[in-house]
Amino acid sequence: MTSIPGAALAGDVNSLAVLRARANTDPKAAVREVAKQFEALFMQEIMKSMRAATLTSGMLDNEGSKLGTDMLDQQFATQMTGLPGGLSEAITRQLERQMGLNPGPIPAKPAASTAAMLGMERPARIPDKSAADFVQQHTAAARAAEAQTGITAAFMIGQAAHETGWGRKEIRHTDGSPSHNLFGIKAGADWKGPVAETLTTEVINGQAVKTVARFRAYGSHAESFADYARLMKDSPRYQQVLRQGQDASGFAAGLQRAGYATDPDYADKLTRVINTTLRLQRAAI
């Protein structure tokens, strides 16, 4: 692959063409190069300001000498660009987060021996690599639920990710087997299916309280999405949520107003995870 010389800045047409080509095949490398070019431009402006503040024009100054000075400043700026801990590193991190290339820390999978000791052995279908795997795994079931409710599939995947920590904290039976409950739906008196009892945290009168609760259990994650769709569609308390099914913040706020969760910050937290889900989907296209 053609490399972009360190001295070639964004204003150069040829460098832009190379950068566009790299963005299609190696977006992270392209982001790093863009960050370096921004830093180089920034350093050049600093050097110009320093020269303007310390030097005065002389009789020997001409267009040739000014051009030489500009080229020297560009060379110095390039040499000072991309150093560890520099501005380009900060720009790179920000761009990667905005583009969904670095969605944030996902808890590492426990070592096999530790997982066995804790009863946390998981089937292969549980995502083991990243948030992107979680999104891909549940896209088909989420689209089926979208057809039933009108709620954007990514919003439901984001809620499932928020409720389960991207699949790492899924509700489990006492024997360690998965309940496949991705949405934290509790088992009320009208629930006739299987149940998983587990310790959970509820916010009561502003205080976090640990309590054992009964949750619905399913035979698969697809069943969890289907049951969630029925709950949203059939329960009168969630009719306003359905009307906000195309707006992430409105959807999250609607769930909180309807009493879906006791966490007072539920809407803000859910909105952030949904936005991460949307970035991951765009990055996968």
WONORCOR-V868529 format. One line per field, one symbol per residue. psi: psi as a letter, one per 30 degrees, with the letter a starting at -180 (. if undefined). burial: 1 if it has 16 or more other ideal C-beta (glycine too) atoms within 10 Angstrom, else 0. Layout:
BEGIN
psi->???
burial->???
END
This chain:
BEGIN
psi->kkljkffjlffkeeeeeeeeeeefeieeeeeeeeeeeeeeeeeeeeeeeeeeffllklffkaeeeeeeeeeeeeeeeefgkglkgaeeeeeeeeeeeefgfiflkkkkklleeeeeeghgkklffkkfeleeeeeeegeeeeeeeeffffkkeeeeeeeeeefghhffhkkllfgfkkfgjfghkljaffkfalkkklklkkjkhgkkkklklklkklfleeeeeeeeeeeeefkffgeeeefgfgjeeeeeeeeeefgelfkfgeeeeeeeeeeeeeeeeeff.
burial->000101111000001001100110001001111111111110110010000000000000000000000000110011011100001110110011001101100100000000000000010001100011111011001100110010111111111111110111011110000111111110100000001100010000000000001011110011111111101100000100100110010111111101011000011001101111111110000
END
